[in-house]
Amino acid sequence: MIHVTADNWQQEVLQSDRPVVVDFFATWCGPCKMQSPILEALEQEFDTFKIVKCDVDEAPDLADQCKIRVVPTLICFKDGAIYKKNEGVLRRDDFLKVFDL
């Protein structure tokens, strides 16, 4: 899974030719650790969207820009704009319902 920072944000997220779900997480966050295997499985299962990770401690400017107040937070970008956002852990089926992907 790709890790995004300020250096590759534009290319990996905003200029992507398919929807991108950004997993804003922290290494110290227990719920984030629960979310990670679910996202890894979804990324392997689907090729209509991609999932990338953003460590809020390593990229605080991106977290501020996206108004991240809780981790994990998942934000789906379509055509360079925020499409949908969810705070907290999502199970597989809930992920598909929330993001309609």
N, CA, C and O atoms as CSV, one atom per row, in Angstrom:
chain,resi,resn,atom,element,x,y,z
A,1,MET,N,N,0.846,-1.176,0.000
A,1,MET,CA,C,0.000,0.000,0.000
A,1,MET,C,C,0.892,1.238,0.000
A,1,MET,O,O,1.877,1.306,0.734
A,2,ILE,N,N,0.541,2.195,-0.814
A,2,ILE,CA,C,1.325,3.422,-0.955
A,2,ILE,C,C,1.105,4.318,0.258
A,2,ILE,O,O,-0.023,4.488,0.720
A,3,HIS,N,N,2.190,4.888,0.767
A,3,HIS,CA,C,2.119,5.893,1.822
A,3,HIS,C,C,2.263,7.253,1.169
A,3,HIS,O,O,3.215,7.491,0.425
A,4,VAL,N,N,1.317,8.152,1.444
A,4,VAL,CA,C,1.373,9.473,0.843
A,4,VAL,C,C,1.908,10.495,1.835
A,4,VAL,O,O,1.678,10.420,3.042
A,5,THR,N,N,2.627,11.448,1.270
A,5,THR,CA,C,3.172,12.582,2.016
A,5,THR,C,C,2.910,13.817,1.164
A,5,THR,O,O,2.299,13.729,0.100
A,6,ALA,N,N,3.367,14.944,1.629
A,6,ALA,CA,C,3.215,16.174,0.844
A,6,ALA,C,C,3.915,16.034,-0.507
A,6,ALA,O,O,3.496,16.649,-1.488
A,7,ASP,N,N,4.973,15.232,-0.564
A,7,ASP,CA,C,5.750,15.078,-1.803
A,7,ASP,C,C,4.994,14.347,-2.907
A,7,ASP,O,O,5.167,14.673,-4.081
A,8,ASN,N,N,4.160,13.367,-2.561
A,8,ASN,CA,C,3.475,12.599,-3.613
A,8,ASN,C,C,1.946,12.727,-3.557
A,8,ASN,O,O,1.247,12.034,-4.296
A,9,TRP,N,N,1.427,13.585,-2.708
A,9,TRP,CA,C,-0.017,13.786,-2.550
A,9,TRP,C,C,-0.693,14.147,-3.868
A,9,TRP,O,O,-1.691,13.538,-4.255
A,10,GLN,N,N,-0.145,15.131,-4.542
A,10,GLN,CA,C,-0.734,15.600,-5.804
A,10,GLN,C,C,-0.848,14.454,-6.807
A,10,GLN,O,O,-1.912,14.235,-7.384
A,11,GLN,N,N,0.235,13.735,-7.011
A,11,GLN,CA,C,0.273,12.661,-7.996
A,11,GLN,C,C,-0.602,11.474,-7.591
A,11,GLN,O,O,-1.384,10.982,-8.406
A,12,GLU,N,N,-0.483,11.011,-6.360
A,12,GLU,CA,C,-1.162,9.793,-5.937
A,12,GLU,C,C,-2.642,9.980,-5.618
A,12,GLU,O,O,-3.435,9.052,-5.781
A,13,VAL,N,N,-3.017,11.175,-5.163
A,13,VAL,CA,C,-4.399,11.391,-4.724
A,13,VAL,C,C,-5.159,12.317,-5.671
A,13,VAL,O,O,-6.166,11.918,-6.257
A,14,LEU,N,N,-4.688,13.529,-5.818
A,14,LEU,CA,C,-5.453,14.535,-6.559
A,14,LEU,C,C,-5.478,14.302,-8.065
A,14,LEU,O,O,-6.455,14.656,-8.726
A,15,GLN,N,N,-4.422,13.715,-8.615
A,15,GLN,CA,C,-4.364,13.501,-10.061
A,15,GLN,C,C,-4.659,12.061,-10.475
A,15,GLN,O,O,-4.453,11.697,-11.633
A,16,SER,N,N,-5.132,11.254,-9.557
A,16,SER,CA,C,-5.408,9.851,-9.864
A,16,SER,C,C,-6.554,9.723,-10.865
A,16,SER,O,O,-7.512,10.495,-10.830
A,17,ASP,N,N,-6.444,8.749,-11.749
A,17,ASP,CA,C,-7.490,8.521,-12.750
A,17,ASP,C,C,-8.617,7.626,-12.224
A,17,ASP,O,O,-9.558,7.316,-12.955
A,18,ARG,N,N,-8.523,7.217,-10.978
A,18,ARG,CA,C,-9.600,6.444,-10.348
A,18,ARG,C,C,-9.774,6.945,-8.914
A,18,ARG,O,O,-8.876,7.597,-8.381
A,19,PRO,N,N,-10.895,6.658,-8.289
A,19,PRO,CA,C,-11.103,7.120,-6.906
A,19,PRO,C,C,-9.988,6.612,-5.982
A,19,PRO,O,O,-9.449,5.520,-6.161
A,20,VAL,N,N,-9.669,7.442,-4.994
A,20,VAL,CA,C,-8.619,7.117,-4.025
A,20,VAL,C,C,-9.193,7.261,-2.625
A,20,VAL,O,O,-9.757,8.299,-2.280
A,21,VAL,N,N,-9.047,6.214,-1.821
A,21,VAL,CA,C,-9.417,6.286,-0.416
A,21,VAL,C,C,-8.131,6.468,0.378
A,21,VAL,O,O,-7.219,5.644,0.315
A,22,VAL,N,N,-8.078,7.565,1.124
A,22,VAL,CA,C,-6.912,7.853,1.951
A,22,VAL,C,C,-7.227,7.440,3.381
A,22,VAL,O,O,-8.196,7.908,3.980
A,23,ASP,N,N,-6.399,6.565,3.911
A,23,ASP,CA,C,-6.507,6.115,5.293
A,23,ASP,C,C,-5.594,6.994,6.140
A,23,ASP,O,O,-4.378,6.804,6.154
A,24,PHE,N,N,-6.184,7.957,6.846
A,24,PHE,CA,C,-5.416,8.791,7.768
A,24,PHE,C,C,-5.320,8.018,9.077
A,24,PHE,O,O,-6.334,7.724,9.710
A,25,PHE,N,N,-4.098,7.693,9.476
A,25,PHE,CA,C,-3.876,6.811,10.615
A,25,PHE,C,C,-2.707,7.313,11.449
A,25,PHE,O,O,-2.017,8.261,11.074
A,26,ALA,N,N,-2.496,6.659,12.589
A,26,ALA,CA,C,-1.319,6.884,13.425
A,26,ALA,C,C,-0.806,5.523,13.878
A,26,ALA,O,O,-1.591,4.610,14.137
A,27,THR,N,N,0.502,5.394,13.972
A,27,THR,CA,C,1.102,4.104,14.342
A,27,THR,C,C,0.729,3.679,15.764
A,27,THR,O,O,0.735,2.486,16.069
A,28,TRP,N,N,0.411,4.623,16.623
A,28,TRP,CA,C,0.081,4.334,18.012
A,28,TRP,C,C,-1.409,4.031,18.224
A,28,TRP,O,O,-1.820,3.729,19.344
A,29,CYS,N,N,-2.206,4.108,17.180
A,29,CYS,CA,C,-3.663,4.015,17.268
A,29,CYS,C,C,-4.138,2.568,17.136
A,29,CYS,O,O,-3.942,1.945,16.093
A,30,GLY,N,N,-4.762,2.033,18.187
A,30,GLY,CA,C,-5.281,0.669,18.165
A,30,GLY,C,C,-6.342,0.444,17.096
A,30,GLY,O,O,-6.234,-0.517,16.334
A,31,PRO,N,N,-7.376,1.303,17.010
A,31,PRO,CA,C,-8.375,1.124,15.963
A,31,PRO,C,C,-7.778,1.193,14.553
A,31,PRO,O,O,-8.268,0.525,13.643
A,32,CYS,N,N,-6.737,1.987,14.368
A,32,CYS,CA,C,-6.069,2.066,13.056
A,32,CYS,C,C,-5.459,0.712,12.700
A,32,CYS,O,O,-5.495,0.287,11.545
A,33,LYS,N,N,-4.903,0.046,13.700
A,33,LYS,CA,C,-4.313,-1.275,13.470
A,33,LYS,C,C,-5.385,-2.296,13.111
A,33,LYS,O,O,-5.120,-3.230,12.353
A,34,MET,N,N,-6.604,-2.130,13.651
A,34,MET,CA,C,-7.719,-3.011,13.297
A,34,MET,C,C,-8.189,-2.739,11.861
A,34,MET,O,O,-8.588,-3.663,11.153
A,35,GLN,N,N,-8.142,-1.481,11.438
A,35,GLN,CA,C,-8.621,-1.085,10.113
A,35,GLN,C,C,-7.684,-1.547,9.003
A,35,GLN,O,O,-8.138,-1.876,7.908
A,36,SER,N,N,-6.410,-1.573,9.269
A,36,SER,CA,C,-5.404,-1.835,8.239
A,36,SER,C,C,-5.601,-3.143,7.472
A,36,SER,O,O,-5.566,-3.108,6.242
A,37,PRO,N,N,-5.807,-4.299,8.121
A,37,PRO,CA,C,-5.981,-5.531,7.343
A,37,PRO,C,C,-7.252,-5.527,6.487
A,37,PRO,O,O,-7.291,-6.156,5.429
A,38,ILE,N,N,-8.278,-4.827,6.940
A,38,ILE,CA,C,-9.508,-4.722,6.157
A,38,ILE,C,C,-9.223,-3.967,4.862
A,38,ILE,O,O,-9.664,-4.371,3.786
A,39,LEU,N,N,-8.486,-2.874,4.974
A,39,LEU,CA,C,-8.156,-2.071,3.798
A,39,LEU,C,C,-7.219,-2.821,2.853
A,39,LEU,O,O,-7.363,-2.737,1.634
A,40,GLU,N,N,-6.267,-3.548,3.415
A,40,GLU,CA,C,-5.350,-4.327,2.578
A,40,GLU,C,C,-6.113,-5.375,1.775
A,40,GLU,O,O,-5.816,-5.588,0.599
A,41,ALA,N,N,-7.087,-6.027,2.392
A,41,ALA,CA,C,-7.892,-7.026,1.684
A,41,ALA,C,C,-8.741,-6.371,0.598
A,41,ALA,O,O,-8.863,-6.914,-0.500
A,42,LEU,N,N,-9.323,-5.218,0.890
A,42,LEU,CA,C,-10.123,-4.511,-0.112
A,42,LEU,C,C,-9.276,-4.080,-1.303
A,42,LEU,O,O,-9.715,-4.156,-2.451
A,43,GLU,N,N,-8.062,-3.629,-1.021
A,43,GLU,CA,C,-7.175,-3.202,-2.109
A,43,GLU,C,C,-6.829,-4.371,-3.028
A,43,GLU,O,O,-6.698,-4.190,-4.238
A,44,GLN,N,N,-6.683,-5.555,-2.465
A,44,GLN,CA,C,-6.388,-6.738,-3.268
A,44,GLN,C,C,-7.610,-7.197,-4.072
A,44,GLN,O,O,-7.475,-7.752,-5.162
A,45,GLU,N,N,-8.788,-6.959,-3.525
A,45,GLU,CA,C,-10.019,-7.450,-4.134
A,45,GLU,C,C,-10.520,-6.568,-5.286
A,45,GLU,O,O,-11.090,-7.074,-6.254
A,46,PHE,N,N,-10.310,-5.264,-5.182
A,46,PHE,CA,C,-10.875,-4.326,-6.156
A,46,PHE,C,C,-9.780,-3.561,-6.887
A,46,PHE,O,O,-8.759,-3.201,-6.301
A,47,ASP,N,N,-10.011,-3.316,-8.186
A,47,ASP,CA,C,-9.073,-2.470,-8.922
A,47,ASP,C,C,-9.753,-1.208,-9.460
A,47,ASP,O,O,-9.156,-0.453,-10.228
A,48,THR,N,N,-11.001,-0.987,-9.054
A,48,THR,CA,C,-11.739,0.196,-9.502
A,48,THR,C,C,-11.410,1.428,-8.660
A,48,THR,O,O,-11.758,2.548,-9.035
A,49,PHE,N,N,-10.743,1.226,-7.528
A,49,PHE,CA,C,-10.284,2.327,-6.687
A,49,PHE,C,C,-8.978,1.900,-6.050
A,49,PHE,O,O,-8.638,0.717,-6.037
A,50,LYS,N,N,-8.243,2.880,-5.515
A,50,LYS,CA,C,-7.022,2.523,-4.799
A,50,LYS,C,C,-7.088,3.081,-3.390
A,50,LYS,O,O,-7.805,4.042,-3.109
A,51,ILE,N,N,-6.324,2.457,-2.517
A,51,ILE,CA,C,-6.266,2.865,-1.120
A,51,ILE,C,C,-4.825,3.225,-0.807
A,51,ILE,O,O,-3.901,2.473,-1.113
A,52,VAL,N,N,-4.648,4.385,-0.193
A,52,VAL,CA,C,-3.322,4.833,0.225
A,52,VAL,C,C,-3.388,5.188,1.707
A,52,VAL,O,O,-4.469,5.396,2.259
A,53,LYS,N,N,-2.225,5.254,2.339
A,53,LYS,CA,C,-2.161,5.551,3.763
A,53,LYS,C,C,-1.432,6.867,3.984
A,53,LYS,O,O,-0.495,7.205,3.261
A,54,CYS,N,N,-1.880,7.604,4.998
A,54,CYS,CA,C,-1.223,8.857,5.376
A,54,CYS,C,C,-1.080,8.888,6.892
A,54,CYS,O,O,-2.071,8.958,7.618
A,55,ASP,N,N,0.150,8.837,7.356
A,55,ASP,CA,C,0.447,8.888,8.786
A,55,ASP,C,C,0.307,10.344,9.245
A,55,ASP,O,O,1.067,11.211,8.813
A,56,VAL,N,N,-0.662,10.605,10.117
A,56,VAL,CA,C,-0.928,11.986,10.534
A,56,VAL,C,C,0.234,12.606,11.306
A,56,VAL,O,O,0.381,13.828,11.332
A,57,ASP,N,N,1.058,11.773,11.934
A,57,ASP,CA,C,2.209,12.294,12.662
A,57,ASP,C,C,3.351,12.670,11.723
A,57,ASP,O,O,4.142,13.562,12.031
A,58,GLU,N,N,3.439,11.996,10.586
A,58,GLU,CA,C,4.491,12.291,9.610
A,58,GLU,C,C,4.065,13.356,8.599
A,58,GLU,O,O,4.912,13.985,7.965
A,59,ALA,N,N,2.755,13.557,8.450
A,59,ALA,CA,C,2.237,14.537,7.489
A,59,ALA,C,C,1.153,15.398,8.146
A,59,ALA,O,O,-0.002,15.379,7.722
A,60,PRO,N,N,1.534,16.159,9.191
A,60,PRO,CA,C,0.523,16.954,9.908
A,60,PRO,C,C,-0.137,18.026,9.040
A,60,PRO,O,O,-1.295,18.375,9.270
A,61,ASP,N,N,0.579,18.550,8.051
A,61,ASP,CA,C,-0.012,19.562,7.172
A,61,ASP,C,C,-1.153,18.972,6.340
A,61,ASP,O,O,-2.182,19.621,6.151
A,62,LEU,N,N,-0.976,17.742,5.841
A,62,LEU,CA,C,-2.045,17.087,5.087
A,62,LEU,C,C,-3.235,16.788,5.994
A,62,LEU,O,O,-4.387,16.947,5.591
A,63,ALA,N,N,-2.949,16.357,7.215
A,63,ALA,CA,C,-4.026,16.084,8.171
A,63,ALA,C,C,-4.809,17.363,8.465
A,63,ALA,O,O,-6.038,17.335,8.526
A,64,ASP,N,N,-4.115,18.469,8.646
A,64,ASP,CA,C,-4.792,19.745,8.876
A,64,ASP,C,C,-5.593,20.176,7.657
A,64,ASP,O,O,-6.734,20.622,7.780
A,65,GLN,N,N,-4.994,20.042,6.487
A,65,GLN,CA,C,-5.649,20.425,5.238
A,65,GLN,C,C,-6.957,19.659,5.039
A,65,GLN,O,O,-7.934,20.210,4.532
A,66,CYS,N,N,-6.969,18.389,5.440
A,66,CYS,CA,C,-8.158,17.545,5.282
A,66,CYS,C,C,-9.038,17.534,6.526
A,66,CYS,O,O,-10.002,16.772,6.606
A,67,LYS,N,N,-8.703,18.378,7.492
A,67,LYS,CA,C,-9.486,18.537,8.722
A,67,LYS,C,C,-9.652,17.219,9.489
A,67,LYS,O,O,-10.748,16.864,9.922
A,68,ILE,N,N,-8.532,16.508,9.643
A,68,ILE,CA,C,-8.545,15.244,10.379
A,68,ILE,C,C,-8.493,15.544,11.868
A,68,ILE,O,O,-7.558,16.186,12.347
A,69,ARG,N,N,-9.499,15.078,12.598
A,69,ARG,CA,C,-9.571,15.280,14.042
A,69,ARG,C,C,-9.557,13.954,14.798
A,69,ARG,O,O,-9.296,13.920,16.001
A,70,VAL,N,N,-9.844,12.853,14.080
A,70,VAL,CA,C,-9.941,11.522,14.673
A,70,VAL,C,C,-9.213,10.549,13.758
A,70,VAL,O,O,-9.292,10.664,12.535
A,71,VAL,N,N,-8.509,9.598,14.344
A,71,VAL,CA,C,-7.931,8.517,13.549
A,71,VAL,C,C,-8.513,7.205,14.037
A,71,VAL,O,O,-8.698,7.032,15.241
A,72,PRO,N,N,-8.804,6.288,13.151
A,72,PRO,CA,C,-8.650,6.423,11.705
A,72,PRO,C,C,-9.781,7.249,11.083
A,72,PRO,O,O,-10.923,7.228,11.543
A,73,THR,N,N,-9.428,7.963,10.041
A,73,THR,CA,C,-10.402,8.649,9.194
A,73,THR,C,C,-10.114,8.239,7.764
A,73,THR,O,O,-8.966,8.266,7.319
A,74,LEU,N,N,-11.153,7.864,7.051
A,74,LEU,CA,C,-11.037,7.502,5.640
A,74,LEU,C,C,-11.711,8.581,4.812
A,74,LEU,O,O,-12.857,8.950,5.071
A,75,ILE,N,N,-10.995,9.086,3.816
A,75,ILE,CA,C,-11.564,10.070,2.901
A,75,ILE,C,C,-11.410,9.541,1.495
A,75,ILE,O,O,-10.318,9.146,1.085
A,76,CYS,N,N,-12.510,9.535,0.754
A,76,CYS,CA,C,-12.487,9.121,-0.651
A,76,CYS,C,C,-12.427,10.375,-1.516
A,76,CYS,O,O,-13.253,11.278,-1.379
A,77,PHE,N,N,-11.448,10.418,-2.400
A,77,PHE,CA,C,-11.299,11.500,-3.363
A,77,PHE,C,C,-11.680,10.980,-4.740
A,77,PHE,O,O,-11.245,9.905,-5.151
A,78,LYS,N,N,-12.497,11.751,-5.448
A,78,LYS,CA,C,-12.823,11.458,-6.850
A,78,LYS,C,C,-12.516,12.714,-7.652
A,78,LYS,O,O,-12.942,13.812,-7.293
A,79,ASP,N,N,-11.780,12.545,-8.728
A,79,ASP,CA,C,-11.424,13.671,-9.587
A,79,ASP,C,C,-10.795,14.816,-8.795
A,79,ASP,O,O,-11.057,15.986,-9.072
A,80,GLY,N,N,-9.972,14.475,-7.818
A,80,GLY,CA,C,-9.231,15.471,-7.060
A,80,GLY,C,C,-9.999,16.182,-5.965
A,80,GLY,O,O,-9.463,17.087,-5.326
A,81,ALA,N,N,-11.258,15.788,-5.732
A,81,ALA,CA,C,-12.061,16.442,-4.704
A,81,ALA,C,C,-12.590,15.407,-3.707
A,81,ALA,O,O,-12.741,14.229,-4.031
A,82,ILE,N,N,-12.864,15.875,-2.495
A,82,ILE,CA,C,-13.408,14.978,-1.480
A,82,ILE,C,C,-14.805,14.536,-1.897
A,82,ILE,O,O,-15.675,15.357,-2.186
A,83,TYR,N,N,-14.997,13.228,-1.922
A,83,TYR,CA,C,-16.273,12.636,-2.295
A,83,TYR,C,C,-17.047,12.231,-1.041
A,83,TYR,O,O,-18.209,12.604,-0.880
A,84,LYS,N,N,-16.406,11.468,-0.153
A,84,LYS,CA,C,-17.039,11.039,1.089
A,84,LYS,C,C,-15.970,10.882,2.167
A,84,LYS,O,O,-14.787,10.702,1.878
A,85,LYS,N,N,-16.426,10.956,3.427
A,85,LYS,CA,C,-15.511,10.889,4.568
A,85,LYS,C,C,-16.150,10.054,5.663
A,85,LYS,O,O,-17.363,10.111,5.869
A,86,ASN,N,N,-15.328,9.272,6.370
A,86,ASN,CA,C,-15.809,8.483,7.497
A,86,ASN,C,C,-14.759,8.479,8.602
A,86,ASN,O,O,-13.574,8.260,8.352
A,87,GLU,N,N,-15.214,8.726,9.824
A,87,GLU,CA,C,-14.335,8.651,10.989
A,87,GLU,C,C,-14.602,7.344,11.715
A,87,GLU,O,O,-15.757,6.967,11.918
A,88,GLY,N,N,-13.540,6.651,12.107
A,88,GLY,CA,C,-13.678,5.400,12.833
A,88,GLY,C,C,-13.482,4.194,11.932
A,88,GLY,O,O,-13.365,4.320,10.713
A,89,VAL,N,N,-13.449,3.034,12.548
A,89,VAL,CA,C,-13.201,1.778,11.844
A,89,VAL,C,C,-14.441,1.354,11.061
A,89,VAL,O,O,-15.568,1.448,11.549
A,90,LEU,N,N,-14.208,0.885,9.842
A,90,LEU,CA,C,-15.286,0.350,9.010
A,90,LEU,C,C,-14.994,-1.104,8.663
A,90,LEU,O,O,-13.886,-1.442,8.247
A,91,ARG,N,N,-15.990,-1.957,8.837
A,91,ARG,CA,C,-15.867,-3.323,8.347
A,91,ARG,C,C,-15.995,-3.300,6.829
A,91,ARG,O,O,-16.406,-2.292,6.253
A,92,ARG,N,N,-15.649,-4.393,6.190
A,92,ARG,CA,C,-15.626,-4.485,4.733
A,92,ARG,C,C,-16.948,-4.047,4.101
A,92,ARG,O,O,-16.967,-3.157,3.251
A,93,ASP,N,N,-18.032,-4.660,4.508
A,93,ASP,CA,C,-19.331,-4.361,3.906
A,93,ASP,C,C,-19.758,-2.917,4.161
A,93,ASP,O,O,-20.342,-2.276,3.288
A,94,ASP,N,N,-19.468,-2.410,5.352
A,94,ASP,CA,C,-19.796,-1.018,5.671
A,94,ASP,C,C,-18.969,-0.064,4.812
A,94,ASP,O,O,-19.467,0.969,4.365
A,95,PHE,N,N,-17.715,-0.414,4.586
A,95,PHE,CA,C,-16.847,0.398,3.717
A,95,PHE,C,C,-17.467,0.539,2.335
A,95,PHE,O,O,-17.553,1.643,1.796
A,96,LEU,N,N,-17.896,-0.574,1.767
A,96,LEU,CA,C,-18.475,-0.553,0.418
A,96,LEU,C,C,-19.773,0.262,0.375
A,96,LEU,O,O,-20.050,0.935,-0.617
A,97,LYS,N,N,-20.560,0.201,1.440
A,97,LYS,CA,C,-21.808,0.971,1.496
A,97,LYS,C,C,-21.521,2.470,1.640
A,97,LYS,O,O,-22.096,3.289,0.923
A,98,VAL,N,N,-20.637,2.818,2.563
A,98,VAL,CA,C,-20.342,4.226,2.828
A,98,VAL,C,C,-19.749,4.916,1.597
A,98,VAL,O,O,-20.162,6.014,1.226
A,99,PHE,N,N,-18.779,4.255,0.977
A,99,PHE,CA,C,-18.067,4.901,-0.133
A,99,PHE,C,C,-18.678,4.597,-1.493
A,99,PHE,O,O,-18.278,5.192,-2.494
A,100,ASP,N,N,-19.633,3.688,-1.548
A,100,ASP,CA,C,-20.358,3.412,-2.798
A,100,ASP,C,C,-19.384,3.147,-3.946
A,100,ASP,O,O,-19.509,3.716,-5.030
A,101,LEU,N,N,-18.413,2.272,-3.684
A,101,LEU,CA,C,-17.380,1.978,-4.695
A,101,LEU,C,C,-17.524,0.564,-5.234
A,101,LEU,O,O,-16.743,0.147,-6.089
